[in-house]
Amino acid sequence: MAIAKYPSFALDCPDPVALAEFYGAILGWEVKKDDNWSEIRGDGHCIGFQRVDAYRAPEWPGQEVPQQIHLDLMVQDLDTGEAEVLELGATKPEHQPGTTFRVFLDPAGHPFCLCVD
């Protein structure tokens, strides 16, 4: 029997509101905003975003500052998904290690992938 359910995780970042709005728009989840802790909720899941004043963005693909965590988000079409996340403020690094997924950086520099569903 499980001890707990509905795991969530939190991403360190310099601006929790901006990052919650970014991922909330991608996933279509409700955004709860606060300057020090914001979160998105949907489908029984939660992702939190906490302010870290001395935040250093991960480097991709380098490992001087490692990824620490990244999200894999499923999409029906990579080209459509790419256009939409770029419009929301993601960036696409030149280094792309695969063909069935694409790596992007969120506005705080965390790598995330769009993967074919």
C-alpha positions in Angstrom: 0.0 0.0 0.0 1.3 3.5 -0.9 2.2 5.8 1.9 1.5 8.9 -0.2 0.0 9.9 -3.6 0.1 12.7 -6.1 3.8 13.5 -6.1 4.8 17.0 -7.2 8.1 18.7 -7.6 9.4 22.2 -7.5 11.8 24.1 -9.8 14.2 26.7 -8.5 14.1 29.9 -10.5 14.5 33.7 -10.3 10.8 34.5 -11.1 8.2 31.9 -10.0 5.3 33.8 -11.4 6.8 34.0 -14.9 7.7 30.3 -14.9 4.3 29.2 -13.6 2.6 31.2 -16.3 4.9 29.7 -19.0 4.3 26.0 -18.0 0.6 26.7 -17.1 0.1 28.0 -20.7 1.9 24.9 -22.2 -0.2 22.4 -20.1 -3.4 24.4 -19.8 -3.3 24.1 -16.0 -4.5 26.6 -13.4 -1.8 29.0 -12.2 -1.6 30.1 -8.6 0.8 33.1 -8.3 3.0 34.4 -5.5 6.4 36.2 -5.8 8.2 33.6 -3.8 6.2 30.4 -4.6 3.9 29.8 -7.5 2.4 26.6 -8.8 0.4 25.1 -11.5 -2.3 22.4 -11.0 -4.1 20.1 -13.4 -5.2 16.5 -13.8 -4.4 15.8 -10.1 -0.8 17.0 -10.5 1.2 20.0 -9.3 4.4 21.6 -10.3 5.8 24.3 -8.0 8.3 27.1 -8.7 10.3 28.7 -5.9 12.3 31.9 -5.9 16.0 31.5 -5.5 17.8 34.8 -5.5 21.2 33.4 -6.4 19.8 31.1 -9.1 22.1 29.9 -11.8 20.5 28.4 -14.9 21.6 25.0 -16.0 23.9 24.8 -19.1 22.8 22.9 -22.1 24.4 20.8 -23.4 27.4 21.5 -21.1 27.6 20.3 -17.6 29.3 23.2 -15.8 26.0 23.8 -14.2 24.1 20.5 -14.6 20.5 20.1 -15.7 19.4 18.9 -12.2 15.9 18.1 -13.6 14.0 18.4 -16.8 10.4 17.8 -18.0 9.4 15.6 -20.9 6.1 16.9 -22.3 4.2 14.8 -24.8 2.8 16.4 -28.0 1.0 15.1 -31.1 3.2 17.1 -33.5 6.7 18.3 -32.9 6.6 21.2 -35.3 3.3 22.6 -33.9 4.5 22.1 -30.4 7.8 23.8 -31.1 6.1 26.9 -32.7 3.8 27.2 -29.6 6.5 26.9 -26.9 8.7 29.3 -28.8 5.9 31.8 -28.9 5.5 31.5 -25.1 9.2 32.3 -24.6 11.1 29.1 -24.8 14.4 29.0 -26.7 15.7 26.1 -28.8 19.4 25.3 -28.4 21.4 24.3 -31.4 22.4 21.0 -29.9 19.5 18.5 -30.5 20.6 14.9 -29.6 17.6 13.0 -31.0 14.9 12.9 -33.7 11.8 11.8 -31.8 12.1 14.7 -29.3 13.3 18.3 -29.2 15.1 20.1 -26.4 14.1 23.6 -25.4 15.0 25.9 -22.6 12.3 27.5 -20.5 12.6 31.3 -19.6 14.7 30.4 -16.5 17.0 28.2 -18.6 15.8 24.7 -17.5 15.9 22.2 -20.3 12.7 20.5 -21.2 11.7 18.2 -24.1 8.8 17.9 -26.4 8.3 14.3 -27.2 6.0 12.6 -29.8 3.0 11.2 -28.0 
